[in-house]
Structure formats: structure tokens, C-alpha cells
């Protein structure tokens, strides 16, 4: 990662910085372990570097999962000068995020998160701004039918466009990434902007690419190092590329927002952006102060919604199709159930209760794919004693979702694709406490309802119409499931054949 450094500061300056940081670290460590409180255990750390040499930054979640087996479900790790308390295992993560939602409900204030949001929006913000924008977003998304019939109809319409793209390949191998990603981005774009984009539209193509680049870069080892030593930023190519991708998408969104503003009519609410301006206008007319309803918050909230509404859902769908090609016997059972229960008509959400095996396959895909393995780091809002350990206010907290979705005490075969994890002995679908792909508590994904609907409708529609097999020359056993690691876990580069069933 350090080969990305294009130049270095003068040696004397660098040594001065390192010496200063070392002193700060020693003083901090000395202060941290004083007093009568019992702090979470953890591996011994080196001055300045902390535990950086003891973890694999290319798969940090797996390193932390291994450490949890040695140090327990609540342990301390130091990445450089940055202290992190890791929460591992279903019981611990649920207890913290649900039973102690207030104490563990803040977002970490890190250099990376500041770069991504400047303290605005929803995902990386805190305080009253976060409360007001999340409340507004939830209300508005529900008004636009999130998880309801209106959203269902939009998804069903988009299914047709996506199917046409698949059919163009006439059963030959192709990368499913483009049509699936554009389809999912169109659902959230319909909510935000009141429109869908043609799959060839250069704006949506560039926005999707920027979003994918940002997700990949933000989880790279060099950016993790930057988050620990932010003064490295200007010399890191990945950091510069990340900032460029974010800025490019911000400019695209500003143009879309401004074009909507030119035709804004407070009596006709077309989309999320219109709802924001209407809310702001109503508050101003009533004499109330909407301190947080300003343009920067709108832009970064839209940036959050577009990114979260595109990347995770599309990745999960791509994982699902890849798994169907690797396990044809499971694909057979899904298609048999769909044919028996639904036939050739369009699947609807009300069918889900009669499609337990298909529902189990979708849930198992989410579990095994483990799209956001380390959640988004939290911070304690106040001093808290948790499971007998004292955790100071402002401590970075990492709910390790890998340890929940792969919890050996909760899942019979945690490392294997096994839909029976979500089925009882009679073949009926069962819910599981350890199923937390959307996290939990105050910071749970606010688009969960929409994402669940998209996953079900898109997946069933594709399995109704196509048989998925590996590209020619690749056997089912040879299908690779090694993820591409970024902020999320994406499927490896691959191509599939989508053979029409009708």
C-alpha cells in the first residue's frame, strides 16, 4: 500500500511527527489503563502501530473473528493510535445494538467518514442533524410506498427492462453486473428523482461506476491505513481516487437536483427531493426553524440513499445467481416451487408466504454473502458498562456482522450454502435472531423494507425466466466464491449463461 506514496515529507519532519505520535500514544495508553474500571481485554499492542501487524487488512473482518475466539465477544484492538472495541457473536451484537441502542447508537467520527459526508446526510452523521434527516427520510420513503404496493409495482416494471437485457445475450455467457446494478439503481432513483434512467444513459453509467469505485476503495488496506494516519491522505492514490469518485457523483446529483428545482411545484410532490423542499417551505411559512434542512444535507442524504440503495442490493442479487449456477440442485428446487405455486404469471409479494424454499434461499444468500461484514462503525454516546467491561464515551465500536452471520452456535453449517438454515422440519420458513444483514438498532439500514422487496421480486422473476449456468469451460465445482473486498463484499468477476426457460 505504501507504494502508493508518490512522495514523502522531509525525513526530519517525518521523524518529528512519528516521535510526537509515539509520545501521545504512550501517554494515552498509560491514561487508558489507569483507574478501577475493567476494560475489555485484547492483544498486546506495539507503540504507534498498535495491533496493525497482527491483523490482515485485506480481510480485517476475518482477522477480528479469529481474535474474538481468543479474547471473547467484547475485546479491544488498537489500529495505530485508534482504539476500537469489537463486538462479536449474535448475543453480544444484539444486546449492544438493540438493548443498549442509545449508548451504542452514535456514528464514529473518523477522517474517512468526514471525507465522505462532511458531517451531513444520514449514514455518517450524528446529533440533531442525523435525527432530523433520518426521521424525514423514513417518513418520506414510506409516503412513496417503500415496502408497499407502489414500490412493488415499480420493481415489477423494472423487471421487464432487466429481462430484456438478459435476453439480448441469447444464452451466451455475460457479466450480469451491469443490468442488475442499473435495475436496482433505477428503483432508488425513482424514489429520489421521480424518474428511471435508460441503461445506456451516460449519467447513470457514470454514477454507478463512481459508486462502485468508492465502495471498493473505501475498504482497501491503504484507506484503512489512512483512517489511522490521516496525514498520509494526499500521498495515497486510493484516497485521491476515492475523493474524485465522491466529488463526481456529488456534481451529478447537484445537476439532477437543480433540474428538479427549476420545475418545482409545492402542490405536486414528484419525489424525495420535492418532499424535502416542500417540508422546508412549510417550516419557513409557519415560522419554525428547520436548521438542518439545508442544501448540503439534501445532497449528502441523496448521495447516501443512492449508494446504499444500489450497491448492497445489486451485489446480493449477483451472489444469488452465482450460487444458483454453482448449486443447480438448489436452483431446481426453487424453479420447481415457483412453477408449482405461481406458474408463468408475475410473482407478487403476497406469494412469498407460499414460497418458503425460495424465501429461504434468498435469506441464505444474504447470510452467506455477508455483504457488509463489519457494519459501519459506531461510537458510544456516553460511558457504559457492558458485559462487565467499562467503555468510555466516544469509543469506536465495531459490531462484527461476520461473527453473527457465521456464528457457529447459531448456524448448523455456517460456512456452507444451506437454505435449510431457514426451514423447519416441515419445510416452513422460520426467522432467525442471527440474521442481521441490515444490522440492528438505531443505525439499522433504513431502506431494509425496500431492499427485501427488491431481492424477492427480482430474484424470483429471473429464476422464472432463466436457467443460470457457469460460463462454458467452467464446471460447477470450479465456480469461485472468493469475494472482492471493499467496504462491501462483492462477487468475484464472473460470467453466467442465462438460458431462457420459455
C-alpha positions, 0 to 999 in steps of 0.5 A: 500500500505504501507504494502508493506514496508518490512522495514523502515529507522531509525525513526530519519532519517525518521523524518529528511527527512519528516521535510526537505520535509515539509520545501521545500514544504512550501517554494515552495508553498509560491514561487508558489503563489507569483507574478501577474500571475493567476494560475489555481485554485484547492483544498486546499492542506495539507503540504507534502501530498498535495491533496493525501487524497482527491483523490482515487488512485485506480481510480485517473482518476475518482477522477480528473473528479469529481474535474474538475466539481468543479474547471473547465477544467484547475485546479491544484492538488498537489500529495505530493510535485508534482504539476500537472495541469489537463486538462479536457473536449474535448475543453480544451484537444484539444486546449492544445494538438493540438493548443498549441502542442509545449508548451504542447508537452514535456514528464514529467520527473518523477522517474517512467518514468526514471525507465522505459526508462532511458531517451531513446526510444520514449514514455518517452523521450524528446529533440533531442533524442525523435525527432530523434527516433520518426521521424525514427520510423514513417518513418520506420513503414510506409516503412513496410506498417503500415496502408497499404496493407502489414500490412493488409495482415499480420493481415489477416494471423494472423487471421487464427492462432487466429481462430484456437485457438478459435476453439480448445475450441469447444464452451466451455467457455475460457479466450480469453486473451491469443490468442488475446494478442499473435495475436496482439503481433505477428503483432508488432513483425513482424514489429520489428523482421521480424518474428511471434512467435508460441503461445506456444513459451516460449519467447513470453509467457514470454514477454507478461506476463512481459508486462502485469505485468508492465502495471498493476503495473505501475498504482497501488496506491503504484507506484503512491505513489512512483512517489511522494516519490521516496525514498520509491522505494526499500521498495515497492514490486510493484516497485521491481516487476515492475523493474524485469518485465522491466529488463526481457523483456529488456534481451529478446529483447537484445537476439532477437536483437543480433540474428538479428545482427549476420545475418545482411545484409545492402542490405536486410532490414528484419525489424525495427531493420535492418532499424535502423542499416542500417540508422546508417551505412549510417550516419557513411559512409557519415560522419554525426553524428547520436548521438542518434542512439545508442544501448540503444535507439534501445532497449528502442524504441523496448521495447516501440513499443512492449508494446504499440503495444500489450497491448492497442490493445489486451485489446480493442479487449477483451472489444469488445467481452465482450460487444458483449456477454453482448449486443447480440442485438448489436452483431446481428446487426453487424453479420447481416451487415457483412453477408449482405455486405461481406458474408463468404469471408475475410473482407478487409479494403476497406469494412469498408466504407460499414460497418458503424454499425460495424465501429461504434461499434468498435469506441464505444468500444474504447470510452467506454473502455477508455483504457488509461484514463489519457494519459501519462503525459506531461510537458510544454516546456516553460511558457504559458498562457492558458485559462487565467491561467499562467503555468510555464515551466516544469509543469506536465500536465495531459490531462484527456482522461476520461473527453473527452471520457465521456464528457457529452456535447459531448456524448448523453449517455456517460456512456452507450454502444451506437454505435449510438454515431457514426451514423447519422440519416441515419445510416452513420458513422460520426467522432467525435472531442471527440474521442481521444483514441490515444490522440492528438498532438505531443505525439499522439500514433504513431502506431494509423494507425496500431492499427485501422487496427488491431481492424477492421480486427480482430474484424470483422473476429471473429464476422464472425466466432463466436457467443460470449456468457457469460460463462454458469451460467452467464446471460447477465445482470450479465456480469461485466464491472468493469475494472482492473486498471493499467496504462491501463484499462483492462477487468475484468477476464472473460470467453466467449463461442465462438460458431462457426457460420459455 
